[in-house]
Structure formats: C-alpha cells, structure tokens
Amino acid sequence: MTALKQAILLVEDHAPLAQTVGSYLEASGFIVDYAADGLIAMHLAVTQSFDAIVLDVKLPGLSGMEVCRRLRSEARLATPIIMMTARDRLTDKLEGFDAGADDYLVKPFDLPELEARIRSLIRRGQGDVYTREYVVADLVLDVDAAEVQRAGQRIRLSPKQFEMLHLLMRESPNVVSRETIERQVWGDALPDSDTLRSHLYALRKAIDRPFAVELIETVPGRGLRIRAP
C-alpha cells in the first residue's frame, strides 16, 4: 500500500525563498500549499488539514507571531508549527515559543535541516497538544516558565545554556551537530570554538555533575545528544 503524502502549509511572503523551499519539500515527498500573507495563512490553516505549518515571522496582513497565537488560542489548532525568521535574539525565540510555536529556525538555514525538523515534529504525533514541557529521565524543561529542574532541584542556566538544553531536549534522543547548535543558538553571530566549549562545559556542569547519571553525551564526529540511560 502506498503511504499518503504529508501536507505542509508554507507561509512566506518572499517569493524566491518560498519557491526554493516549496520545490525542495515537494521533491522530498510532501504536498505543499502556499500562503503569502497572514490572513490567507489563517484561512488555509483552519479550513484545510495540514501535517505541519512552516511560518515566517515577518508577514503582511498579520505577523507570523499573531497568526501562531490565534491558531493556538482561538482556533485551538494543534498542528505542529515551525517559525522561521532572521531574528535570532533569545527574546525573539521565547516570544515565538510563547505564541505557541513548536520549533524555531533562524535564516539562513539548510533545507535538509528544515525537512528533518518537519519530520521530527510530525513523528511526535498529529493532534497532540503542542509541547510546552520537555522531559528526559528526571530532567524537566518548562518552556513557559523558562525553568529547568532535575530530580526536583531547580537548575539555573544562562540564556544561551537554556537554549542549548532546549534544543537538545527537543531533538532527544537524536544527535545534534555542533554546527546546528551554533546556528540555532547564536544565529549569524557564530561563536568561536572556545565560546561554544565553555558553554557546553557549563551546561554539563549544571545538568550532570551533581547527579549520579549523566544525560548529555558526546557522539564523536557527529555532535551531542541528551537521552535517558
């Protein structure tokens, strides 16, 4: 039996980028519908069924943030939403997650990464309530409260460390490359190797050192992952 193709709503007002992304996703086996502004995106999202929505932040009509917020709060839509934007500040990303986004991709990005993120979100289950809390073993990350706890103990992290942990837990148990960590956490202002190393050291020190079982694992030649033992 032939599997049904998964449907993606691509919301992007920059026509050349929309064409590039749409063509790639179609070549990867998706059915792609397209909206160039927020109002059309709202209409399509609530009148048709999609497996995932790829949503630009800066749109005419309604912004991507407002579209996402309304789809979650008013339409009660649980379809996975990936927001894409050139804005890479932590406050921008937290605003996106607060609006109800499941993932946040900073431009420019690699198309295979976008595809991987779409497939990962779809695998987590259509129709589920969008994730606000991530749990790996006894480690809990609360997106809304911007809090991390392990074994009931609150752990304090810097904004960059929180983003790194959020990325690792969101992708768990998959491996995340160092390049992906750099691009997702720092955007275009990529850190030098010492900066990344120091943040990783501090994250491990906070998450693993005080506890008997280490959750963050280095996979040689590939990157890092966090997973339950």
Beta strands, then each sheet from edge to edge (+ up, - down):
strand 1: 7-11
strand 2: 31-35
strand 3: 52-56
strand 4: 81-85
strand 5: 103-106
strand 6: 133-136
strand 7: 139-142
strand 8: 147-150
strand 9: 153-155
strand 10: 216-219
strand 11: 223-226
sheet 1: 2+ 1+ 3+ 4+ 5+
sheet 2: 6+ 7- 8+ 9-
sheet 3: 10+ 11-
end
